[in-house]
Every structure is written in structure tokens, then in C-alpha cells.
């Protein structure tokens, strides 16, 4: 990540003023070369010999407030002092673009003020981050950025599925790998090379096993592995176990490693997971053909199988050995692939990388220019009207804009509607299927999520449209915490809408109206279906008025008597037509997004006495009748009945033993 960041900074320095901002400085020089035109600013200096030493500041030893740390950390690496100085820098900088190359710093960048473009570079795979970091990025930070770059098309698609809200701002940006110059491989040394951190997913143990097969056929070839890490001891044991101590050598870290690659004739990438693979391109700059596991993402986007390298099935050690042997035994193929690998590496050089990144920034800037703020209102007939506000500094909304209604789940095709004079109308009926939708303004292929300045759903408090025989369709717009406009669409062929609930001493009255469905009958009923045992069903008579409005009294004694052995049991409520399909009873025609949190009802309590009970002739005391006519005093239990709405807004009752 550090080398990729510094390489891109140097590439951009040809046309731009570039500064790298480090949260902390702990050494005098970097492991990786940095273009002299790139300025470096360290926000805290922890070198004891430095005149700017910050180690005496008490904030150096305090954990940051916003920078996300695992709870297991005992000592802050990034301190509260570094965090404060970063926010101060971001508030005062005159930069046009600020780029984060670390997911934890991305969280801070997203929260910082400033009119500059905000870009996050992901050098790994966000889907494998810890749950806490994913939550901060996916639910908050990414939404506030102008662009997010990832290393491969596969990661672009995968991250888009994980965070549909920002899929239009995810761009592919491979790492920048400049040619460091120096000696090229002549392809004649009988040396296979590789490099990386010695961790399980790098699969160096598998490579050692593969090389045992190679050494049997070509004992004059050797394998050099550069790097270090926690698997080093296990790798040394495997080398000894395989008797490869004359063939496989752990060379330790090398900076720069490309000079060592030039001594080899074949490069191998045995990784089981690889976001990109900098070392692969670095080896190709030296003219080495590559043998790589066909793991997700990186290698297949760098190599062309059979042209500049060979891709072998993931985890197939024998295939990896066979590919290495193939290149060892075919000098012409090995040398030809090496020449082509050198040409392929130029795609990731400074020039193409800078152009690629500048295009992403231009796209992000153009999207910023689109209008993105609307006033939203539900009309009297239930349609939604959106009125775009002109971009800042403009007095009118540009022409040629479309409203893109996108299913947040990504299952439905987007619905496209025109903006006419800056206004778009989303019809209540026949437009959006059941689900959650986001609204996006679109122009010439560019998209920008809409934020609502005002969102008026007042027409849903007392809708002017009555229950309709065509069923229920209702759109409820609302603002997310960050201001983004969302619409909840509910579509039912038949639905029973609750209008009133009244709790009495012996019953709970439910009144409502029916939308769509079959003709009503005196044989219809309201049914309560046990949540976990669908065969347990209670039935209550329903009274119809005007063929639409219904009224039903739910007898509390019936619910209490049906309560089983569990402490809590849940009953879902339906209108059951005689001989027909049931209709869900719920609360959907409302301006309240989450009825379960808003509509609360009294919770009557009734006593429940065991069924095998008799009463004493004089006292009326109740006894439990046992074997041979024995009697023990019966202790009644108390059951509370809790009416509520589920997360899907269906009416349910929970019976609870107190």
C-alpha cells in the first residue's frame, strides 16, 4: 500500500502539486523511493532525536476519538494528537482533492469538512475487513465520498453488491508500478523467484511442495523466496522435510526486490488470495514470465494466459509444478513470454496510471456539478413529486436530466423517469414494485444520489384516496440520516389496513378497511396464526360494513387459553376469506416509516388457570384435580397480551407469561 501510494504520487507530480500527509513519522527514510517533487508532511514526529519530537505531548499516549481502533489494542499507534492535527489540516487545506489510502483514515476523511473532492483508495478487499470497519465504511463513510477506487473489476462488482448506495462511484484503479530501471533478466539463469509476506494465504508452503516436483526433473534449478513473516519457521521445516535445502532458499527481505528479480528467469505467484499483486508487475518489469494461481481479482487482470504468463487452477499444486516445468523446458516460450511481460507491465506505469486516476477525478468533479438536492412531496393522489434545486451558483436546472429509481437490493431493473423543467413525478400505481428504492439524478451516464431538502409526506396522514378494489400501492418517501432520499414501496393484491385498535377488559377491538381481493362474506374470519407452529390457528368472527370496512373483537380468553408452555408466543393476524387466500392485516397507509416503533397499545393481563381444575363447594377456591381424586390448590398464572406491528408492519399479538 505504501509503495503504491508513493508511486502514484510521483506519477501525478508531472502535472500537479502533490503532497503526502503522514499521521506519524518514526524513521528518517522510507523503505520505498519517493519522487523528489512530492512534498511529505508528517503530522506527528516520534523520532527522539528530532527537534520537532512530539513524544512529550500527553495526547501522544491517548487513544483517538474518531479514528476506529480495535478494543483489544493496549496502546495507540495513531494518537489523539495525530487525529486532532489531521482534522485541523483537512479543515484548512487548499487542496482540490484529498485521497485516503487507509480504510481507518477514510472514516476521518468522510467526517471532515471541506469543499475538496474526497476519494478513498482501497488496496485490499473491503469485504474481508472486520465487521466494525465494514459498518463504518459501508453505512457511513463511503456515502460521503466522491469516489472509491478498487484494484480490479471483480472487486468493483463485489463492493457494489455490498454497498449498492455507492456503486456508481466505485472505479477500477490498479496500483501504479513504475519501471525502476536497472538490469533486465536475460532468462538464462536457472532460478525461479517469488516474494511476499510469509502468511498462509500467500501459499508459500504449497509452492515449496510444487518445487519438490520441479527439482526431481531439473535438479540444477533453484527457488529463491524473498520476504519474511509468521510462517517462516514452518517454511523452513517443509524445506527440510522435502530435502530441498539445496534447491529452495529463503532470501529474507530485499529493498528494492526488483533488482533480485532480475537474477531469475521465472516468477511464481502462489497466492490463494490477492487483491492485485504488486510483485507480479515488478517481476514483469524485469522481463520475467509469470506462473500464478488463478485466484480472484489481481493476477487474471494482469496476465494474459499463454502470452505473458500461465494461470493455473486455484490450489492445484501439481498444476503449478507442471507450469514451471513447462517454462523451464521450453526456452523459446520462456524468453518470448518474458519479452511480452515487459510490455504488459507498461500498462501499470506512471503515465497510464496518472491518466487513469485523472479520469476518475474528472468524472467525480463532473458528478459534483449535477444538481443533487430536491424538494419531495406526496401529492393528494399518492404520487410523489420531486423538484430539483439548481446547482450552487446557477439560477436554473440544466436540461437533459433523468430520474433514476433504483432498487436498493439490486434485484429490479432501474425505473427511468424524465425531469421536465426540473420536476419529475413518480406515479403511485404501476411504477415501483415492493421494496426499498433510492432516487438518483442521471445525465450522460453520470449519476448522483439525490438528497432531500424537504420531504413532505403529510398527504399520507389522512389519504384522500379510499380503499381500492385494485389492491394497495403506496409510496412513502423519507430522508436517511445523511439526507439521502429513499422511498419505501408497498404493493399488495389484497391488504387489510388497521385504522383503530381499542383494548378492553375482555377483548381487543380491531377496525380497518380492505384493499382489493375477493368479495367479502359473512363466513370470513380474522385468524391468529402461531408464528412458529402454523397449525395452531385461532379464529374470530368479523363484521363487514359497505363491503370494505371490517370490525373484529379478539377475545382475550381465547389467546390466554391457547398460550403454550413457552414464556413468549407470537400470533400473526390475517383476514381469512371463506374458501380463499388470507390477507395480511397491518399498517401500511401511513406517513410513519416504522409503525412498530410508533404505534403502541395497552397490554391487558388475564389470569390463566390449568385446565384440570374444580372449584370447592363452599369457598369457591380452585383446585387441580390429580390421580385418584386428589386435590391440590391451583395457582393461576398471569398472561400479558401485547398488540404490536412487526418490522414488515403486520399486526401481531405477543402473549407473555408474567
ABEGO torsion letter per residue (X at the ends): XAAAAAAAAAAAAAABBBBBBBABBABABBABBBBAABBBBBABBABAABAABAAABAAAABBBAABBBBAABABBABBAAAAAAAAAAAAABABABBBBABAAAAAAAAABBEABBBBBBBABBAAABBAAAAAAAAAAAAAABABBBBABAAAAAAAAAABAAAAAABBBBBBBBBBAEEBBBAGABBBBBBBEBBBAAAGAAAAAAAAAAAAAABAABBBBBBEBEAAAAAAAAAAAAAGAAAABBBAEBBOBAAAAAAABABBBBABABBABGAAAAAAAAAGBBBBBBBBBEAAAAABBBGAAEBBBBBGBAAAAAAAAAAAAABAAAAAAAAAAAAAAAAAABAAAAAAAAAAAAAAAAAAAABBABBBBBBBAAGBBBBBBBBBBGBABBBBGBBBBBBBAAGABBBBBBBBBGGBBBBBABGABBBEBBBBBBBBGGBBBBBBBABBBAAAAABBABBBBAAEBBBBBBBBBAAGBBBBBBBBBABBBBBABBBBBAABBBBBBBBBEEBBBBAABBBBBBBAABAABBBBBBBBBBGGABBBBBBBAAAAAAABBABABBBBBBBBBBBGBBBBBBBBABBABABAAAABBBBBBBBBBBBABBBBBAAAGBBBBBBBGGBBBBBBBBBBBBBBBBBAAGBBBBBBBBX
